[in-house]
Amino acid sequence: MTPDMTPEQIAAAKAAYPTAFRAPLSIRLRRTALWAGFALLFCYCLWAFDFSPARIWTGLQRLGDVLGFMLPPYIWKSWAEFLPILEGLGETLSMAFMGTLIGAVFAFPLSFLGAKNITRFWPLRMGVRRGYDVIRAFETLVLALIFIRAFGLGPLAGILAIAVSEIGTFAKLFSEAIENTSEKPVEGIRASGGARLQQIRFAVMPQVMPVIWSILLYNFESNVRSGTILGIVGAGGIGFLLSDRIAAYKWDEAWSIIFLIIAMVYVIDYLSGLIRARIIGLNEGAAH
């Protein structure tokens, strides 16, 4: 429709092609029904979960009281008093590191079995992929509760929970990265007489390793936070100490521990960002 059309021409065009200017009635009715359904579901959730203004206001007042109890933050008066906190932070870091490492070791070979450009036998590939889904269906916290029951309280249960959870996640992400690699290097190795393993080693691996390292670093950051939560349910680490302080209403010390957790996560995020940038830079330099 040109900008110099007259109102009469516009009216004639609307009469000739009504659906070009307005959606058909059936589509408009479906849209209205969909939005009405969302609105009804939202209102039902507000009612079912008691999202009343009075309850929200009361909760905000109590939250203000809790925040008031946290200030000023607690300062540990001796090294002997502060040492258990440092040990808890170190234990959480160790849980995240070991869980990430174990998960990656088991996920790496599984990722090749689930990649369609590596495993041509589709029943095996589909079976492995469905295995990814089964493992990923279990939340880390649920796995921690199961392993605590089996192995007792402590970091071992947390490490196993993180590792098992990450096997499914890593295997899926690694296999997708493998599937997105270019086939040209593989064809070059094949044309020169390279065997299947040589094609994977010299054509697929150089392409996929920077992505895998980036995934590992990102998930390690996430597992540090998960390790804190797992400690609250008894899997060791700084989360256990935080839960203990909250249960004892030592809000000022709890806030100090929370601050240390935030600082630890920030430092890890910063360092992993530097490492990822370094890996990506080296990969781009090698490509040129």
Backbone as JSON, one array per atom type, in Angstrom:
{
  "sequence": "MTPDMTPEQIAAAKAAYPTAFRAPLSIRLRRTALWAGFALLFCYCLWAFDFSPARIWTGLQRLGDVLGFMLPPYIWKSWAEFLPILEGLGETLSMAFMGTLIGAVFAFPLSFLGAKNITRFWPLRMGVRRGYDVIRAFETLVLALIFIRAFGLGPLAGILAIAVSEIGTFAKLFSEAIENTSEKPVEGIRASGGARLQQIRFAVMPQVMPVIWSILLYNFESNVRSGTILGIVGAGGIGFLLSDRIAAYKWDEAWSIIFLIIAMVYVIDYLSGLIRARIIGLNEGAAH",
  "N": [[0.86, -1.18, 0.0], [0.78, 2.06, -1.03], [1.98, 5.31, 0.09], [0.52, 7.4, -1.06], [-2.11, 6.73, -1.45], [-5.61, 7.2, -1.69], [-8.27, 7.84, 0.72], [-10.57, 6.54, -0.23], [-9.53, 4.55, -1.88], [-8.16, 3.05, 0.03], [-10.29, 2.13, 1.59], [-11.58, 0.58, -0.32], [-9.65, -1.38, -0.76], [-9.6, -2.62, 1.75], [-12.16, -3.71, 1.75], [-11.93, -5.5, -0.36], [-9.84, -7.2, 0.37], [-10.17, -8.36, 3.18], [-8.91, -9.99, 5.13], [-6.27, -9.24, 5.02], [-6.02, -6.98, 6.47], [-7.11, -7.5, 8.89], [-7.21, -10.1, 11.27], [-8.75, -13.32, 10.71], [-12.01, -14.2, 12.07], [-12.05, -16.63, 13.49], [-9.36, -16.97, 14.27], [-9.03, -14.71, 15.89], [-10.83, -15.33, 17.92], [-9.61, -17.61, 19.01], [-7.23, -16.48, 19.99], [-8.29, -14.73, 21.91], [-9.5, -16.59, 23.64], [-7.22, -17.96, 24.48], [-5.71, -15.96, 25.87], [-7.6, -15.39, 27.83], [-7.65, -17.85, 29.15], [-5.02, -17.89, 30.21], [-5.24, -15.71, 31.96], [-7.21, -16.62, 33.75], [-5.87, -18.84, 34.83], [-3.74, -17.55, 36.09], [-5.12, -16.02, 38.02], [-6.25, -18.11, 39.48], [-3.95, -19.3, 40.57], [-3.06, -17.23, 42.23], [-5.13, -17.27, 44.08], [-5.06, -19.95, 45.04], [-2.55, -20.18, 46.23], [-2.65, -18.33, 48.16], [-1.98, -15.55, 47.75], [-2.43, -13.02, 49.1], [-2.91, -9.49, 49.7], [-2.62, -8.77, 52.42], [-1.13, -10.88, 53.5], [1.24, -10.69, 52.0], [2.12, -8.15, 52.78], [2.54, -8.54, 55.54], [4.56, -10.47, 55.4], [6.61, -8.97, 54.18], [7.15, -7.14, 56.21], [8.17, -8.86, 58.2], [10.41, -9.78, 56.82], [11.86, -7.42, 56.71], [12.47, -7.19, 59.43], [14.16, -9.42, 59.74], [16.29, -8.72, 58.05], [17.14, -6.52, 59.47], [18.14, -7.76, 61.77], [20.41, -8.86, 60.72], [22.27, -6.89, 60.49], [24.63, -4.93, 62.34], [27.04, -6.72, 60.24], [28.53, -9.82, 61.32], [31.75, -10.09, 62.77], [34.4, -12.19, 62.86], [36.27, -13.02, 65.71], [38.65, -14.3, 66.16], [41.26, -16.35, 64.73], [40.86, -19.07, 65.1], [38.11, -19.16, 65.34], [37.3, -18.35, 62.85], [38.39, -20.19, 61.12], [36.82, -22.64, 60.72], [34.87, -21.61, 58.98], [36.32, -20.94, 56.68], [37.16, -23.51, 56.04], [34.7, -24.64, 55.41], [34.02, -23.16, 53.11], [36.12, -24.01, 51.44], [35.48, -26.72, 51.32], [33.05, -26.67, 49.96], [33.9, -25.64, 47.47], [35.57, -27.77, 46.73], [33.71, -29.86, 46.54], [32.19, -28.94, 44.34], [34.19, -28.91, 42.36], [35.09, -31.63, 42.25], [32.67, -32.95, 41.7], [32.0, -31.79, 39.2], [34.22, -32.62, 37.68], [34.12, -35.48, 37.8], [31.59, -35.9, 36.65], [32.1, -34.88, 34.06], [34.06, -36.66, 33.12], [32.68, -39.1, 32.85], [30.65, -38.28, 31.13], [31.89, -37.51, 28.77], [32.71, -39.72, 26.92], [30.11, -40.73, 26.51], [28.89, -38.67, 25.16], [29.85, -38.8, 22.55], [28.69, -41.16, 21.72], [26.08, -40.34, 21.58], [25.99, -38.46, 19.55], [24.89, -37.65, 16.34], [26.47, -37.42, 14.07], [28.6, -38.98, 14.65], [27.87, -41.5, 15.8], [26.32, -43.69, 13.87], [24.5, -45.74, 14.07], [21.32, -45.75, 14.74], [19.51, -46.87, 16.77], [21.21, -47.33, 18.99], [22.15, -44.71, 19.37], [19.76, -43.3, 19.96], [18.99, -44.65, 22.27], [21.07, -43.95, 24.03], [20.69, -41.19, 24.11], [18.15, -41.01, 25.29], [18.87, -41.96, 27.73], [20.37, -39.77, 28.65], [18.23, -38.02, 29.12], [16.83, -39.31, 31.17], [18.66, -39.21, 33.31], [18.92, -36.43, 33.59], [16.44, -35.82, 34.51], [16.38, -36.0, 37.23], [16.61, -33.85, 39.89], [19.36, -32.07, 41.34], [19.22, -31.65, 44.1], [17.39, -33.58, 44.93], [18.81, -35.9, 44.3], [20.91, -35.55, 46.1], [19.61, -35.9, 48.58], [18.95, -38.6, 48.33], [21.51, -39.8, 48.18], [22.56, -38.99, 50.62], [21.05, -40.51, 52.32], [22.04, -43.0, 51.59], [24.89, -42.9, 51.84], [25.39, -41.38, 54.04], [25.74, -38.32, 56.03], [27.65, -35.52, 54.81], [30.34, -34.41, 52.57], [30.69, -36.33, 50.52], [28.21, -37.31, 49.63], [27.23, -34.97, 48.45], [29.11, -34.56, 46.38], [28.66, -36.85, 44.77], [25.98, -36.38, 44.07], [26.15, -34.01, 42.53], [27.86, -34.94, 40.5], [26.41, -37.08, 39.23], [24.15, -35.69, 38.35], [25.37, -33.92, 36.57], [26.36, -35.6, 34.61], [24.28, -36.25, 32.79], [23.65, -33.64, 31.9], [26.12, -32.62, 30.86], [26.7, -34.6, 28.9], [24.63, -34.24, 27.06], [25.03, -31.52, 26.24], [27.68, -31.66, 25.29], [27.39, -33.52, 23.18], [25.71, -32.1, 21.45], [27.45, -30.03, 20.78], [29.38, -31.5, 19.4], [27.88, -32.39, 17.22], [27.55, -30.01, 15.87], [29.94, -29.45, 14.66], [32.17, -28.77, 11.89], [32.13, -30.62, 8.83], [34.12, -30.6, 6.98], [36.94, -30.74, 7.82], [36.87, -33.41, 8.71], [36.3, -34.79, 6.36], [38.65, -34.22, 5.0], [40.62, -35.61, 6.53], [39.63, -38.19, 6.15], [39.92, -38.47, 3.39], [42.64, -38.57, 3.16], [43.19, -41.05, 4.06], [42.76, -41.56, 6.75], [41.74, -43.29, 9.71], [38.63, -44.0, 11.5], [38.85, -43.26, 14.24], [41.04, -41.56, 14.05], [39.94, -39.51, 12.56], [38.13, -38.47, 14.41], [39.93, -37.71, 16.42], [41.71, -35.81, 15.2], [40.14, -34.11, 13.66], [37.52, -33.64, 14.72], [37.84, -33.25, 17.53], [39.65, -30.94, 17.88], [37.89, -28.9, 17.12], [35.78, -29.04, 18.92], [36.72, -28.93, 21.55], [37.28, -26.26, 22.7], [34.63, -25.39, 23.12], [33.72, -27.32, 24.9], [35.4, -26.86, 27.12], [34.49, -24.31, 27.81], [31.85, -24.89, 28.56], [32.34, -26.55, 30.77], [33.6, -24.76, 32.58], [31.56, -22.88, 32.99], [29.55, -24.49, 34.14], [30.88, -25.32, 36.4], [30.93, -22.97, 37.94], [28.16, -22.79, 38.41], [27.81, -25.12, 39.9], [29.18, -24.54, 42.22], [27.4, -22.81, 43.49], [25.26, -24.6, 43.69], [26.44, -26.44, 45.41], [26.42, -25.02, 47.8], [23.69, -24.98, 48.42], [23.22, -27.72, 48.65], [24.65, -28.27, 50.94], [22.97, -27.29, 52.9], [21.04, -29.24, 53.22], [22.49, -31.2, 54.38], [24.75, -32.13, 53.08], [27.31, -31.29, 53.56], [29.94, -28.73, 53.5], [29.88, -25.1, 53.09], [27.22, -24.45, 53.15], [26.04, -26.04, 55.1], [27.05, -24.92, 57.46], [25.93, -22.38, 57.21], [23.18, -22.99, 57.35], [23.12, -23.94, 59.97], [23.71, -21.61, 61.44], [21.5, -20.01, 60.81], [19.43, -21.56, 61.89], [20.04, -21.25, 64.55], [19.38, -18.65, 64.95], [21.36, -16.77, 64.54], [21.67, -14.27, 62.98], [23.38, -12.21, 62.18], [25.9, -13.42, 61.86], [25.16, -15.23, 59.92], [24.65, -13.52, 57.77], [27.24, -12.59, 57.28], [28.45, -14.95, 56.41], [26.94, -15.38, 54.09], [27.79, -13.16, 52.63], [30.48, -13.87, 52.2], [30.1, -16.11, 50.59], [28.94, -14.91, 48.32], [31.1, -13.3, 47.54], [32.98, -15.31, 46.95], [31.74, -16.64, 44.77], [31.7, -14.52, 42.96], [34.46, -14.08, 42.5], [35.17, -16.55, 41.35], [33.55, -16.48, 39.06], [34.71, -14.29, 37.74], [37.37, -15.18, 37.29], [36.91, -17.51, 35.76], [35.74, -16.33, 33.55], [37.94, -14.96, 32.48], [39.54, -17.16, 31.82], [37.91, -18.47, 29.93], [37.82, -16.5, 27.93], [40.51, -16.52, 27.24], [40.82, -19.14, 26.23], [39.04, -19.09, 24.04], [40.27, -17.07, 22.56], [42.76, -18.25, 21.95], [41.83, -20.35, 20.37], [40.68, -18.98, 18.18], [42.96, -17.74, 17.22], [44.45, -19.96, 16.4], [42.82, -20.83, 14.36], [43.14, -18.9, 12.44]],
  "CA": [[0.0, 0.0, 0.0], [1.63, 3.24, -1.17], [1.54, 6.4, 0.98], [-0.33, 8.39, -1.72], [-3.45, 6.19, -1.69], [-6.71, 8.0, -1.16], [-9.12, 7.1, 1.66], [-11.49, 5.67, -0.96], [-8.78, 3.38, -2.31], [-7.9, 2.23, 1.21], [-11.54, 1.46, 1.95], [-11.83, -0.46, -1.32], [-8.7, -2.47, -0.51], [-10.06, -3.35, 2.93], [-13.33, -4.49, 1.37], [-11.53, -6.58, -1.26], [-8.93, -8.12, 1.08], [-10.37, -8.1, 4.62], [-7.97, -10.71, 6.0], [-4.96, -8.59, 5.0], [-6.06, -5.87, 7.43], [-7.6, -7.98, 10.18], [-7.18, -11.56, 11.35], [-10.09, -13.93, 10.65], [-12.73, -14.29, 13.34], [-11.65, -17.84, 14.22], [-8.06, -16.72, 14.9], [-9.23, -13.75, 16.98], [-11.48, -16.03, 19.02], [-8.61, -18.47, 19.66], [-6.34, -15.61, 20.76], [-9.03, -14.27, 23.09], [-9.64, -17.72, 24.56], [-5.91, -18.26, 25.05], [-5.4, -14.96, 26.88], [-8.54, -15.58, 28.94], [-7.17, -19.0, 29.91], [-3.86, -17.46, 31.0], [-5.7, -14.83, 33.04], [-7.88, -17.46, 34.74], [-4.85, -19.63, 35.51], [-3.01, -16.64, 36.97], [-5.99, -15.7, 39.16], [-6.38, -19.31, 40.3], [-2.71, -19.47, 41.33], [-3.09, -16.24, 43.31], [-6.08, -17.71, 45.11], [-4.66, -21.24, 45.61], [-1.34, -20.02, 47.04], [-2.93, -17.28, 49.16], [-1.22, -14.32, 47.48], [-3.27, -11.92, 49.54], [-2.13, -8.3, 50.07], [-2.3, -8.78, 53.85], [-0.03, -11.82, 53.74], [2.45, -10.13, 51.4], [2.57, -7.03, 53.62], [3.09, -9.11, 56.77], [5.84, -11.09, 55.07], [7.62, -7.93, 53.95], [7.53, -6.61, 57.52], [9.05, -9.84, 58.84], [11.67, -9.76, 56.09], [12.59, -6.25, 57.18], [13.02, -7.51, 60.75], [15.29, -10.34, 59.57], [17.41, -7.94, 57.52], [17.64, -5.7, 60.57], [18.95, -8.61, 62.65], [21.68, -9.18, 60.04], [23.18, -5.74, 60.54], [25.83, -4.99, 61.49], [27.51, -8.1, 60.03], [29.39, -10.4, 62.36], [33.19, -10.15, 62.49], [35.0, -13.24, 63.68], [37.23, -12.38, 66.61], [39.91, -15.04, 66.23], [41.49, -17.26, 63.62], [40.24, -20.36, 65.43], [36.68, -19.03, 65.1], [37.09, -18.14, 61.42], [38.92, -21.32, 60.36], [35.76, -23.53, 60.21], [34.19, -20.98, 57.85], [37.19, -21.15, 55.52], [37.11, -24.93, 55.69], [33.42, -24.86, 54.75], [34.14, -22.63, 51.74], [36.98, -24.92, 50.69], [34.76, -27.97, 51.1], [32.08, -26.41, 48.89], [34.66, -25.58, 46.22], [36.03, -29.12, 46.41], [32.55, -30.61, 46.08], [31.87, -28.5, 42.99], [35.25, -29.34, 41.45], [35.07, -33.08, 42.08], [31.43, -33.32, 41.01], [32.13, -31.4, 37.8], [35.23, -33.46, 37.03], [33.61, -36.84, 37.64], [30.53, -35.85, 35.66], [32.67, -34.69, 32.72], [34.78, -37.87, 32.72], [31.7, -40.09, 32.4], [29.82, -37.73, 30.05], [32.64, -37.31, 27.53], [32.49, -40.8, 25.94], [28.69, -40.86, 26.2], [28.5, -37.62, 24.22], [30.14, -39.28, 21.19], [27.69, -42.17, 21.39], [24.81, -39.68, 21.32], [26.1, -37.51, 18.45], [24.44, -38.33, 15.12], [27.53, -37.46, 13.06], [29.61, -39.95, 15.09], [27.2, -42.8, 15.93], [25.34, -43.84, 12.79], [23.52, -46.76, 14.43], [20.36, -44.9, 15.45], [18.97, -47.41, 18.04], [22.17, -47.04, 20.06], [22.18, -43.28, 19.61], [18.53, -42.91, 20.63], [19.02, -45.19, 23.63], [21.97, -43.12, 24.83], [20.05, -39.88, 24.31], [17.09, -41.16, 26.3], [19.57, -42.06, 29.01], [20.63, -38.39, 29.08], [16.99, -37.43, 29.63], [16.5, -39.94, 32.45], [19.56, -38.66, 34.33], [18.62, -35.01, 33.79], [15.13, -35.67, 35.16], [16.58, -35.95, 38.68], [17.2, -32.61, 40.39], [20.54, -32.3, 42.17], [18.83, -31.7, 45.51], [16.78, -34.9, 45.16], [19.92, -36.86, 44.31], [21.65, -35.38, 47.36], [18.84, -36.55, 49.65], [19.09, -40.05, 48.15], [22.87, -40.21, 48.52], [22.74, -38.81, 52.06], [20.46, -41.7, 52.93], [22.87, -44.17, 51.3], [26.29, -42.75, 52.25], [25.49, -40.59, 55.26], [26.0, -36.89, 55.92], [29.0, -35.15, 54.44], [30.54, -33.96, 51.18], [30.64, -37.41, 49.54], [26.87, -37.31, 49.05], [27.14, -33.81, 47.58], [29.92, -34.81, 45.18], [27.96, -37.82, 43.93], [24.78, -35.75, 43.53], [26.56, -33.11, 41.45], [28.43, -35.73, 39.4], [25.36, -37.79, 38.5], [23.34, -34.69, 37.66], [26.12, -33.32, 35.47], [26.58, -36.56, 33.53], [23.24, -36.03, 31.79], [23.76, -32.29, 31.32], [27.33, -32.54, 30.04], [26.59, -35.48, 27.73], [23.74, -33.6, 26.09], [25.68, -30.33, 25.7], [28.85, -32.08, 24.51], [26.95, -34.16, 21.93], [25.24, -31.04, 20.56], [28.63, -29.35, 20.26], [30.0, -32.4, 18.42], [27.04, -32.39, 16.03], [27.67, -28.72, 15.18], [31.27, -29.28, 14.07], [32.23, -28.8, 10.43], [32.5, -31.91, 8.26], [35.23, -30.47, 6.03], [38.16, -31.38, 8.33], [36.67, -34.86, 8.75], [36.45, -35.28, 4.99], [40.07, -34.15, 4.66], [41.31, -36.74, 7.16], [39.17, -39.41, 5.5], [40.5, -38.53, 2.04], [44.06, -38.92, 3.27], [43.29, -42.42, 4.53], [42.65, -41.63, 8.2], [40.7, -44.15, 10.26], [37.54, -43.3, 12.19], [39.37, -42.65, 15.46], [41.89, -40.44, 13.65], [39.03, -38.43, 12.16], [37.64, -37.85, 15.65], [41.04, -37.09, 17.16], [42.37, -34.69, 14.54], [39.18, -33.23, 12.98], [36.4, -33.26, 15.59], [38.29, -32.78, 18.84], [40.1, -29.54, 17.91], [36.77, -27.98, 16.98], [34.81, -29.11, 20.01], [37.31, -28.77, 22.87], [37.02, -24.95, 23.3], [33.24, -25.34, 23.59], [33.63, -28.18, 26.09], [36.02, -26.14, 28.24], [33.59, -23.23, 28.21], [30.73, -25.52, 29.28], [32.84, -27.02, 32.07], [33.82, -23.62, 33.46], [30.27, -22.3, 33.37], [28.85, -25.38, 35.06], [31.59, -25.31, 37.68], [30.37, -21.83, 38.69], [26.82, -23.16, 38.86], [27.92, -26.17, 40.91], [29.56, -23.91, 43.49], [26.15, -22.37, 44.11], [24.51, -25.8, 44.06], [27.08, -27.02, 46.59], [25.94, -24.3, 48.98], [22.33, -25.45, 48.72], [23.31, -29.11, 49.1], [25.1, -28.27, 52.33], [21.85, -26.99, 53.79], [20.31, -30.49, 53.5], [23.36, -32.14, 55.08], [25.81, -32.67, 52.22], [28.58, -30.68, 53.89], [30.26, -27.45, 52.89], [29.5, -23.86, 53.77], [25.77, -24.43, 53.32], [25.72, -26.66, 56.38], [27.32, -23.91, 58.49], [24.92, -21.33, 57.06], [21.93, -23.52, 57.9], [23.27, -24.01, 61.43], [23.62, -20.25, 62.0], [20.12, -19.55, 60.67], [18.63, -22.29, 62.86], [20.34, -20.7, 65.88], [19.01, -17.22, 64.91], [22.56, -15.92, 64.5], [21.48, -13.66, 61.67], [24.53, -11.4, 61.8], [26.92, -14.32, 61.33], [24.63, -15.79, 58.67], [24.87, -12.53, 56.72], [28.67, -12.59, 56.97], [28.7, -16.14, 55.6], [26.35, -15.12, 52.77], [28.69, -12.23, 51.94], [31.64, -14.63, 51.75], [29.66, -16.94, 49.46], [28.81, -14.02, 47.17], [32.46, -12.93, 47.11], [33.61, -16.48, 46.33], [31.13, -16.85, 43.46], [32.15, -13.43, 42.09], [35.85, -14.34, 42.11], [35.16, -17.69, 40.42], [32.98, -16.0, 37.8], [35.7, -13.43, 37.1], [38.49, -16.0, 36.82], [36.47, -18.38, 34.67], [35.57, -15.48, 32.38], [39.27, -14.75, 31.9], [40.0, -18.42, 31.21], [37.12, -18.69, 28.72], [38.3, -15.57, 26.9], [41.82, -16.99, 26.8], [40.63, -20.33, 25.41], [38.44, -18.68, 22.77], [41.28, -16.32, 21.82], [43.72, -19.21, 21.4], [41.19, -21.1, 19.31], [40.55, -18.12, 17.02], [44.3, -17.56, 16.67], [44.83, -21.18, 15.69], [42.01, -20.94, 13.14], [43.71, -18.0, 11.43]],
  "C": [[0.9, 1.24, 0.0], [1.1, 4.37, -0.32], [0.61, 7.4, 0.31], [-1.71, 7.84, -2.07], [-4.5, 7.07, -1.04], [-7.51, 7.19, -0.16], [-10.07, 6.15, 0.96], [-10.78, 4.4, -1.42], [-8.47, 2.44, -1.14], [-9.14, 1.45, 1.61], [-11.86, 0.34, 0.97], [-10.9, -1.65, -1.12], [-9.12, -3.29, 0.7], [-11.26, -4.23, 2.6], [-12.95, -5.69, 0.5], [-10.69, -7.63, -0.56], [-9.06, -7.93, 2.59], [-9.35, -8.79, 5.52], [-6.57, -10.1, 6.01], [-4.88, -7.47, 6.03], [-6.5, -6.32, 8.81], [-7.63, -9.5, 10.16], [-8.6, -12.12, 11.26], [-10.69, -14.09, 12.04], [-12.28, -15.51, 14.15], [-10.31, -17.64, 14.93], [-8.21, -15.76, 16.06], [-9.9, -14.41, 18.17], [-10.49, -16.93, 19.76], [-7.65, -17.64, 20.51], [-7.02, -15.13, 22.04], [-9.18, -15.38, 24.11], [-8.32, -18.06, 25.23], [-5.54, -17.26, 26.14], [-6.33, -15.06, 28.08], [-8.12, -16.77, 29.8], [-5.97, -18.66, 30.77], [-4.29, -16.61, 32.19], [-6.39, -15.64, 34.14], [-6.87, -18.3, 35.53], [-4.07, -18.77, 36.5], [-3.84, -16.31, 38.22], [-6.15, -16.92, 40.08], [-5.13, -19.52, 41.15], [-2.64, -18.47, 42.48], [-3.99, -16.7, 44.45], [-5.57, -18.98, 45.81], [-3.47, -21.09, 46.55], [-1.45, -18.85, 48.02], [-2.01, -16.07, 48.97], [-2.09, -13.11, 47.84], [-2.41, -10.71, 49.9], [-1.73, -8.29, 51.54], [-1.12, -9.71, 54.14], [1.28, -11.28, 53.18], [3.0, -9.01, 52.29], [3.19, -7.54, 54.92], [4.45, -9.76, 56.52], [6.94, -10.08, 54.84], [8.08, -7.31, 55.27], [8.48, -7.56, 58.24], [10.41, -9.89, 58.15], [12.52, -8.56, 56.5], [13.2, -6.49, 58.55], [14.24, -8.41, 60.64], [16.51, -9.59, 59.05], [18.0, -7.03, 58.59], [18.51, -6.49, 61.53], [20.32, -8.92, 62.04], [22.71, -8.07, 60.15], [23.41, -5.31, 61.98], [26.31, -6.42, 61.32], [28.49, -8.54, 61.11], [30.84, -10.41, 61.88], [33.8, -11.17, 63.44], [36.2, -12.68, 64.44], [38.57, -13.1, 66.68], [40.02, -15.95, 65.02], [40.84, -18.61, 63.86], [38.73, -20.33, 65.17], [36.38, -18.94, 63.61], [37.5, -19.35, 60.58], [37.82, -22.28, 59.89], [35.0, -22.95, 59.03], [35.01, -21.17, 56.58], [37.18, -22.61, 55.07], [35.8, -25.27, 54.98], [33.43, -24.34, 53.32], [34.99, -23.55, 50.87], [36.28, -26.24, 50.38], [33.73, -27.82, 49.99], [32.76, -26.34, 47.53], [35.11, -26.98, 45.78], [34.88, -29.99, 45.91], [32.21, -30.25, 44.64], [32.9, -28.99, 41.99], [35.19, -30.83, 41.18], [33.82, -33.54, 41.35], [31.48, -32.98, 39.53], [33.09, -32.31, 37.06], [34.71, -34.87, 36.78], [32.5, -36.89, 36.6], [31.06, -35.73, 34.24], [33.36, -35.95, 32.22], [33.81, -38.93, 32.19], [30.9, -39.59, 31.2], [30.56, -37.67, 28.72], [32.47, -38.46, 26.53], [31.02, -40.97, 25.56], [28.25, -39.84, 25.16], [28.78, -38.05, 22.78], [29.13, -40.34, 20.76], [26.34, -41.54, 21.05], [24.83, -38.69, 20.18], [25.79, -38.21, 17.13], [25.51, -38.36, 14.04], [28.67, -38.41, 13.45], [29.01, -41.35, 15.14], [26.1, -42.9, 14.9], [24.23, -44.83, 13.14], [22.47, -46.1, 15.33], [19.74, -45.55, 16.69], [19.91, -47.16, 19.22], [22.17, -45.56, 20.41], [20.93, -42.82, 20.37], [18.48, -43.43, 22.06], [19.91, -44.37, 24.55], [21.33, -41.76, 25.12], [18.93, -39.95, 25.34], [17.69, -41.35, 27.68], [19.94, -40.69, 29.55], [19.39, -37.82, 29.78], [16.63, -38.0, 31.0], [17.37, -39.35, 33.56], [19.21, -37.21, 34.63], [17.28, -34.79, 34.47], [15.26, -35.55, 36.67], [17.27, -34.64, 39.06], [18.35, -32.95, 41.34], [20.18, -32.45, 43.64], [18.2, -33.05, 45.85], [17.85, -35.98, 45.21], [20.71, -36.78, 45.61], [20.93, -36.06, 48.51], [18.95, -38.07, 49.56], [20.47, -40.52, 48.6], [23.18, -39.99, 50.0], [22.18, -40.02, 52.8], [21.37, -42.92, 52.75], [24.26, -44.08, 51.91], [26.47, -41.93, 53.52], [25.77, -39.12, 54.97], [27.44, -36.64, 55.5], [29.15, -34.84, 52.97], [30.48, -35.06, 50.14], [29.28, -37.45, 48.85], [26.69, -36.13, 48.09], [27.91, -34.0, 46.28], [29.2, -35.76, 44.23], [26.71, -37.21, 43.3], [25.12, -34.83, 42.37], [27.05, -33.9, 40.25], [27.34, -36.41, 38.57], [24.49, -36.81, 37.72], [24.06, -34.13, 36.44], [26.4, -34.31, 34.34], [25.55, -36.35, 32.42], [23.36, -34.69, 31.11], [24.96, -32.19, 30.39], [27.2, -33.38, 28.77], [25.72, -34.85, 26.66], [24.41, -32.4, 25.43], [26.89, -30.69, 24.84], [28.42, -32.67, 23.17], [26.42, -33.12, 20.95], [26.41, -30.26, 19.97], [29.32, -30.2, 19.2], [29.21, -32.39, 17.12], [27.17, -31.1, 15.22], [29.06, -28.47, 14.59], [31.2, -29.38, 12.55], [32.7, -30.16, 9.94], [33.72, -31.81, 7.34], [36.54, -31.03, 6.57], [38.06, -32.9, 8.39], [36.86, -35.45, 7.36], [37.91, -35.24, 4.54], [40.86, -35.3, 5.25], [40.92, -38.05, 6.5], [39.8, -39.57, 4.12], [41.97, -38.92, 2.07], [44.28, -40.31, 3.86], [43.19, -42.59, 6.03], [41.51, -42.52, 8.64], [39.68, -43.32, 11.04], [38.05, -42.59, 13.45], [40.29, -41.47, 15.14], [41.05, -39.25, 13.2], [38.5, -37.7, 13.39], [38.75, -37.09, 16.35], [41.54, -35.81, 16.51], [41.41, -33.73, 13.83], [38.06, -32.75, 13.89], [36.88, -32.63, 16.89], [38.81, -31.34, 18.84], [38.97, -28.53, 17.79], [35.92, -27.9, 18.25], [35.41, -28.8, 21.38], [37.13, -27.36, 23.46], [35.6, -24.81, 23.83], [33.08, -26.16, 24.86], [34.24, -27.49, 27.3], [35.12, -25.02, 28.73], [32.41, -23.77, 29.0], [31.17, -25.96, 30.67], [33.02, -25.86, 33.04], [32.51, -23.01, 33.91], [29.55, -23.18, 34.38], [29.56, -25.5, 36.39], [31.1, -24.15, 38.54], [29.0, -22.2, 39.25], [26.87, -24.2, 39.97], [28.42, -25.64, 42.24], [28.32, -23.42, 44.22], [25.31, -23.57, 44.54], [25.1, -26.46, 45.3], [26.66, -26.33, 47.87], [24.57, -24.79, 49.4], [22.37, -26.88, 49.25], [23.79, -29.2, 50.54], [23.98, -28.03, 53.31], [21.08, -28.27, 54.14], [21.22, -31.56, 54.09], [24.5, -32.7, 54.27], [27.15, -31.97, 52.44], [28.77, -29.32, 53.24], [29.74, -26.27, 53.69], [28.0, -23.77, 53.99], [25.33, -25.02, 54.64], [25.93, -25.66, 57.52], [26.31, -22.78, 58.43], [23.59, -21.76, 57.65], [21.97, -23.57, 59.42], [23.12, -22.64, 62.06], [22.19, -19.72, 61.91], [19.23, -20.25, 61.69], [18.84, -21.77, 64.27], [20.02, -19.21, 65.98], [20.23, -16.31, 65.02], [22.6, -15.22, 63.14], [22.69, -12.83, 61.24], [25.66, -12.26, 61.23], [26.46, -14.96, 60.03], [24.87, -14.82, 57.52], [26.35, -12.47, 56.33], [29.04, -13.8, 56.11], [28.14, -15.96, 54.19], [27.24, -14.18, 51.96], [29.92, -12.96, 51.41], [31.29, -15.53, 50.56], [29.55, -16.11, 48.2], [30.18, -13.63, 46.63], [33.15, -14.1, 46.41], [33.06, -16.72, 44.93], [31.59, -15.76, 42.48], [33.58, -13.68, 41.6], [35.92, -15.49, 41.1], [34.62, -17.26, 39.06], [33.99, -15.16, 37.03], [36.85, -14.25, 36.51], [38.09, -16.91, 35.66], [36.21, -17.59, 33.4], [36.9, -15.21, 31.69], [39.77, -16.01, 31.19], [39.23, -18.69, 29.92], [37.58, -17.78, 27.59], [39.65, -16.0, 26.35], [41.69, -18.19, 25.87], [40.06, -19.96, 24.05], [39.44, -17.92, 21.92], [42.32, -17.24, 21.19], [43.12, -19.99, 20.24], [41.05, -20.27, 18.04], [41.91, -17.88, 16.37], [44.76, -18.77, 15.88], [44.08, -21.32, 14.38], [42.57, -20.06, 12.03], [45.14, -18.41, 11.09]]
}
